[in-house]
Amino acid sequence: MITPEEFKYYQRQIILENFGLQHQEKIKNTSLLIVGAGGLGCPLLQMCSGIGFGKIGIVDFDTVSLHNLHRQYLYTFDEINHSKSKIAREKISSRNPFIEIVEYPILLDESNIESILQNYDIITDGTDNFNTRYLINDTCVKLNKPLVFGSIFKWTSQVALLNFKGSKHLRDIFPEPPSPEEAPSCAEAGVVNTVTTHCASLMAQLIVFATIGKGHEWSNKIILSDLWNMKQTIISF
């Protein structure tokens, strides 16, 4: 049940005619794991905590660097070299005391991923490492967990809801990860905060849809955005 204080906190979204208390309670009762507290993870954490997911897990083994600050909004100059997951947990908890935040300051690998993912209803991938991306995808398939996938390259982004109630997953679209030459990292190709924030916003919306009953409308589709040319394309597969 939503308490009177929670109602005040979420009032502006509860009064939406197609949202209401029913959907707010569904969101409160849903747990979400966000893998990566970087350019996608930071705005995603801020949005999903504000929306009110009852339990949010944060996976990130990294520390804050100076070059993170232009797009990773949770961190400040004084927090360089500090743990991202710890800072994220503290700040998100201070923004919304009604939800549970769990930090995992570790590197996901085959030895620990199942034990973490099995505790959450929806998994989100905001990483920039293709080996980790495919490990997350394969584990979601094994555990039958829906996966919200987000990826950026320069001025473009890709977002999809994968493995949702029998829908396609990452290997159905891209059977094998690309080579490093085909998919350079942000450190090599560059990144701007408008693209990361845009991508995270679409990811958050798909997470909401997967929770409140609109996920089937976005199964087997990829949302492609090109912010340099201000174009968006939805591809069915």
NORDAJO-V514913 format. One record per backbone hydrogen bond with DSSP energy under -1.0 kcal/mol. CO is the residue of the C=O (numbers start at 0). NH is the residue of the N-H. Records with the same first field share a line. If there is no record, write none. Layout:
CO = NH  NH
This chain:
2 = 6
3 = 7
4 = 8
5 = 9
9 = 12  13
10 = 14
12 = 15
15 = 18
18 = 22
19 = 23
20 = 24
21 = 25
22 = 26
23 = 27
24 = 28
26 = 29  53
29 = 54
30 = 121
31 = 56
32 = 123
33 = 58
34 = 125
37 = 41
39 = 43
40 = 44
41 = 45
42 = 46
43 = 47
44 = 48
45 = 49
46 = 50
47 = 51  52
53 = 99
54 = 31
55 = 101
56 = 33
57 = 103
58 = 35
61 = 83
63 = 80
64 = 67
65 = 68
67 = 70  71
70 = 72
71 = 74
75 = 78
76 = 79
78 = 81
81 = 63
82 = 86
83 = 87
84 = 88
85 = 89
86 = 90
87 = 91
88 = 92
89 = 93
90 = 94
91 = 95
99 = 55
101 = 57
103 = 59  105
108 = 111  112
111 = 115
112 = 116
113 = 117
115 = 118
116 = 119
121 = 32
122 = 147
123 = 34
124 = 149
128 = 132
129 = 133
130 = 134
131 = 135
132 = 136
133 = 137
134 = 138
135 = 139
136 = 140
137 = 141
138 = 142
139 = 144
145 = 122
146 = 161
147 = 124
148 = 159
150 = 157
152 = 155
154 = 226
155 = 152
156 = 224
157 = 150
158 = 222
159 = 148
161 = 146
167 = 162
168 = 171
169 = 173
178 = 182
184 = 188
185 = 189
191 = 195
192 = 196
193 = 197
194 = 198
195 = 199
196 = 200
197 = 201
198 = 202
199 = 203
200 = 204
201 = 205
202 = 206
203 = 207
204 = 208
205 = 209
206 = 210
207 = 211
208 = 212  213  214
214 = 217
219 = 236
221 = 234
222 = 158
223 = 232
224 = 156
225 = 230
230 = 225
232 = 223
234 = 221
